[in-house]
Amino acid sequence: MEYPTRIEAEFYQPYYLATQNKILHSGLPVKHLKEIATRITDGSHITPEYQDDGIKFVMVRNLHEHHIDFEDVKYITPEMDKFLKQCKPVVGDILLSKVGSIGVSAVVPDDAPDFNIFVSLAVVKGIEPKFRAYVSTFLNSRFGKLQAERVAKGISQPDLHLEDIREFIIPIPAEKFAEKVTSTVSKSNSLRKQSLQLYADAENLLASELGLDKVDLSESLFTVRNVSEVSESQRADAEYYKQKYFNLLRFIEKRSFSTLQEITSFSGGATPLGADYLEEGIPFLRIQNVRDNRLVMDDVAFIDETVHNGLLRRSQIVPNDVLLTITGRIGTSAVVSDDVKVGNINQHIVRMRLTSKDFNPYYLAAYMNSIGGRLQTERESYGTTRDALPYYCLAKIQILNADMGLQKQIETTIRKAEETQKEAKRLLAEAKAEVEKMIEG
């Protein structure tokens, strides 16, 4: 494959040339991506005005190898979605990240909600169903990633252009091999869904056993509060006095509870000057890495050990610490798993370390994600341009005391979800390894 317009030395590095030669001499038919697709385009080139609800708008941060995260997304109006109909993905299309974390790919699943995409994503349409999972797996493999890395342009961050994506070379395997890859990816996706259900089961168990699912969260047309209450809370915004918050606190205060200040110690992080992240080092967690009851480490950044032990020494994290997001997406909580032996956090996350033996970290995280915790963090957060949850507000969050048997049951369910998620990832790694072995051998 010749690229007469590329003169930079990096483009002709031996490992790029070796990758290309291995694909071309794999003994398999080789085609350009544009030859096996009917259309390759990208998402919206305009930044729409985001809404609180509507059509999901997926960005590069929502795309992971072989799956699309539809939870932490922006929203656009149906009118804007209709305006962007030319780039709208449908079931069976392949998404590919083209800006920032380039070369990540996933097939749009059968159960995908209605959504649209930003310009940072490319959409590959018309791949034969029997080869879709294989093509996505190949793009996620080192042979796909190195092609993306080689042709990427951009100074501040990598940027794949559509004309280069269309020229990607794809070895075409026997149908039987493609079916095997499809089966492995399908099993992985099934396990991932099972793990998400287990996380939800843990929250549902907590809400049911504590009676939180019986709390009246209906809204009233107006709320009357005493002046003394407004003076004590030092909050004059009407949102703070919604009836649902009052009903929840009345429910908790009739039972046995502890405050976060009484059972944990807090510590927050910071972003290193210039956000000079590394390819490897100490894991540095940001908001996108913290989800309900789980950590997502696909897009984790890394910092130098010197920064970790110096500037950010106070915010070091270890297994069983409980993390909570305190700006932007406020109130999302997860336990640092045993797999994360060491790490750190930025300023949008607070580390809570239990000081009481009466609380299990998995129970605390699940409680913070339930309406018991989420409504309180929602109520206490405030800000002018962006809501945040100050420490003094976090300290007074009320946590229902619970039987240790229930707390342990919640931990067992969440740990089972973690193991199921690991197995799902193992299967994806196996599929990639098979594709790479096929090309190598």
N, C-alpha and C positions, 0 to 999 in steps of 0.2 A: 504494500500500500504506500503510495507516494503522496507527500504533502509539500508541493513546490513552494507554497506560500509561507512555510514555517522555517525560520532561519535560526531560532534561538537554540543554543547548545543543549539546554535541558531537555528539549524535545527528543533529542537523539541519544539520550543516555542508554547505555547497554541494556539495562533491565527492561526498558520500554521496548527496545528492539527484540530482545529475547522473548518477551511476552507475545508480541505480534507474531514472531516466527513459530512459536509453539502452537498458536491457534491455527496458523496457515498450514502447518505441517503435522497437524493432529491426525490426518487420515480421514477426517470428516468433511463433508461438504460445508463450505463457509459462505455465508451471505451477509450483506449489509443489513442493518436493522431496518432500513427503509424498504428493503426488498421483501421482508416478511410481515410488514405492517401496512395497513391501508392509509394511515395518517399519523404524523408525529407533530404535535404542537405543544404550546405551553399555556399557562394560566393567565389570569388578569394582569395586564400591564399597568392598570391604575389601582391605586389604593382606595378601596371603597370606604364608605362611612359605616362603621361597625354598629351592630344593634345588640340589644340584650337577648334577642331571640330571632328566629327566622331560619334561613338556609345556612347550614354549616359551611364554613369557609376554611379549607385546609391549607396549611402552610408547611414549609420544609420541616419545622420542628415536630409536626404531627406524623411524619412519615418515618417508619422504622422498617428494618429488613423483614419483608413478608407480611407486615400488617400496618394498618393505618389507625392512628389514635383519633377517634371521633369524640373524645371526652373534653379535652382542654382546647377547644377551638373558638374562633371568632364566629360571628354571625352576620349575614348580609340580608337585605330585603329580597323578597321574591322578584321584585322588579329588576333589581341589579342582577340577580341570578339569571333572569330571562335575557337581559342585555349581554351577559357573558356566556350565552348558550354555545358559542363556537368552541369554547374550551372546556365545556362541562364533561366530566368523566362519567362513564356508565359502568355497570357490572362487567367484569372481564377485561377492562382496560388495564394497562400497566402504568403505574406512576413511577417517575424517576426524579430524584432531587437534582437540581441543576445549579443551585447557588448555595454557597456555604459548605454544608456537609454533602458534597456531591456524590452521585453514584449509588444512592440508597434506593431500593426498588421494592414495590409490592403490587400485587394484583388486587384490583377492587373486588371485594368479596360479594357473594350473593346477598348477604344481609346488610350491605352498606346503606346508611341513610342517604337522603337527598343531600348532595353537597356540591361545592364548586372549589376551584383551586386558584392559588396566587401564582404569579409569574415565576417564583422560585421552583416550581414543579413543572416537569414535562409530562405529557400524557401520550402513551403509545397505544394506538387503536388498531384493531383488526388482526391481532395475532391469533392463529388457530388455537381453539380451546385446548387441544392436547399438548400444545407447546408453551402455553402461557406461564405455568409454574416453573418450567425449565428455563425459559428466557429470563424471568425475574431472578431465579437462582443464579444463573450465569452472570447477570449484571451485578449481583451482590458478591460474587466470588472475586478473588484477587485478579482474575483475568478481565473481569468487567470493570472493577474499580481502577485498575492501572490504566485501562484505556481512557476512562473518564479523567483521571489525574493528568494523563499525558496531554490531552487536547484542551484542558481547561485554560481559560484566559482570566484576566483580572489581576489587579494589583493588591487591593486591600483584602479581597476574599475570592476564592475560586468561582468561576462562572462558566458553565457549559453553554455553548451556543447550539441552537437547534440543528444547524447545518452539520455540526460535528457529531451530534448524537445520531443523526441519520446515517452517518458513515461508520458507526460502530460495527465491528465484524463479529458475527455470531456463528459458532460451529453448530451444525444441525445434527443431532444424534438420531439413533434409531428410535422409532416410536416406543418400543418396549422400555428403553432407558428413560425417555421423557415421562412415561407412565409411572415408573418407579419414583422419579423425583416428585411428580404430582402427588403420589400417595403419601410420601414422607412429609411433604409440606402440608398436606391436608390433615394428617395426624397431629402435626405440630399446632396448627391453627385450632384444632378441636381441643387439644390440651390447654391452650392459652385461654380459650373461652371457659373451660372448666375451672381454671384458676381464678378468673374474674368472678365466676359465680360463687366460688368458695369465699372470696373476699367479701362479697355482698352478703353471703350467709352469716358471716361473723358479725357484721353490723346488724343484720335483722335479728339475730339471736340476742344481741345486747339490748336492742330496742324493745324486744318482746319481753325479756326477763325483767328489765327495769321498769317496764310500763310506759316507756317513752312514746310508743306507738299509739298510746291512748290520749296523749296531750292534745287539747283543742288548739289548733293553729289557725283557726279561721280569723279573718280580718274583720274589724268593725269600721263603721263609717267615721267614727270619731272616738277619741280617748280623752278622759279627764284625769289630770294628775295634780297633786298638791304642789304649791309653790316651794314648800320645804324639800320635796323630792327633787325638783329641778335644781334647787340650790345645792343640795347634797351631791348630786351626780355631776354638777357643773356642765350639763348638756342641755341645750335649749332647742336642739333640732327635733322636729316632730317624729322622725323615723325612730329615734331612740325609745320612744314611748308606745310603740305599736303593741296592740293587745296580745299578739302571739308571744312576744318576749315576756310580758307580764305573766301570762298563763304558764309558760315554761318555768320561770323562776319560782312561782308560787308552788308548782308541782315539786320542784327540787327541794325547796326550803321546808316542805312538810316531811321530808325524809332525812336520812343521815347523809351528810356530804362533807367534802373537804375542798379547800381552795387549792389552785395550782401552786400558789405561794407556799402553802403548808406542806406540800408533798414533793416538790421538785426545786431544783436550782436552774436558773436560766443563763444562757450565754448566746450572744449573737456573733455573726461573722462580719467579714468585709470583703470587698473585691480588691485584689492586688492592684497597685498602681499600674494603669495601662492595660489591665486585664490580659497580661501576657501569659496565655495558657500554653501548656506544653503538650507534646504527643503522648507522653507518659510521665508518671510521677505520683504525687499524692492526689487521690480523687477529690475533686472540688465540686460540691453539689450546689445546684441552683434550683430555682422554682420548678423547672421542667422535670427535674429528677425526683420530685416528691409528689406522689399520688396517694389516693385514699388507701391506707394500710400497706403500701408497698413503695419501694424505690425502683425507679426506672433508670438503669445505668447505661442505656444504649448511647446516649449523647452526653456522657459525663466529660467534664473538662478536667485538666490536671494542673497542679501547681508544683513549684519547686519545694523540696524538703526544707530548705532554709527559710522560706516564707512560712511554711507550715509550723515550724518550730520557733519562729520569731514573731513576725507581725500578727499571725493568726493563731498564736499558741492557745489563747483562751477559748477558741471556738473549735478545737479539735473534737472529732466524734469517734466513738467506739461502739461496738455491738451493744444493743439494748438501750442506747440513747433514743429518745423520742424527738423527732423533728416536726416543726410546725411552720407553715408559711405565714408570714405576717405582713406582706404587702402584695398588691396585685390580686392573685387568687388566694384570698385569706382563709385560713382555717383548715388547710389540708395537712394531714398528719400521717406519719409512718415511722416504724421502728427501724433503726439501723440494724440490718441483718448480720448474721455471723460471717457472711461472705465479705463484708466491708470491714476488714481488720483495722483500717486506719483511714481517716478522711477529714475533710473540712467543709465549711459552709460559707455562703456569701451573706450579705446583710439583709436579704429578703427572707431568711430562715432563722428561727431560733432553735437552739438545742435545749431540750428539757431532760435533765438527769434526775431520776427518782431518788429521793432522800427518805422515802417511807417504804417499809417492808410490806405495808398493807395494800400496795398497788403493783400490778403487773404492767410492764411497759406496753404489751400488746393490747391490754384492756384500755389503757389510757389513750393510745392512738385511735382505737376503734371508737371510744367514747367521744373524742374530739371530732371525729368524722361524722358521728351521728347527730341527730337534731339537738341532742343534749349539749354538745359542744359547739356545733356549727352555728346555731342561732345565737349563742352567747358571743362568739368571736365576730359574727356579723354585726351584732348590736354594738359592741365595744369599739369597733374600728371606725376611723374617721380620717378626713383629710381634705385639702383644698383641691389639688390637682389629681391626687391618687390616694385612695384609702390606705391606711396603715393601722396596725394594731400595736400601740405602745406597750412597754413592759408593765407599767403600772395598771393598765387595763387587763392585760393578760393575767396578772397575779391574782385577780379576784374572780376568775372563772371558776364556777362551782362544778365539782366532779362528784357524782353520786358514788357513795361507798358501796361495794358489791362483794358478795361471797367469793372467796378465793377459788372455789370450785368453778364458778361461772367464768371468772377471769382466766383460769387455766384452760377451760374449754374454748374460749375465744382465741387464746394463743395457739392451741392445737390446730384449730381450723385455719388460721392465717399461715402457720408454718406449712400445713399441707398444701395450701395455695402456692406458697413459695416453691415447694418441691415440684409441684405440677408445672409451674412456670419454668423451672430449670430444665425439666425434661423436654418441654416444648422447644426451648432454645437449643438443647442438645441435638434434637432431630433436625433443626435447621442447619446446624453446623455439620451434621452428617450429610445432608443433601448437598451442601456446598463442597464438602470434601470429595464426594462422589463425582461431582462435575469436574472438579480440578484434576482428580485422578484420571478421568476419561481423557482430558486434554493432554495431560502429561504423558499418558502411557499408550 
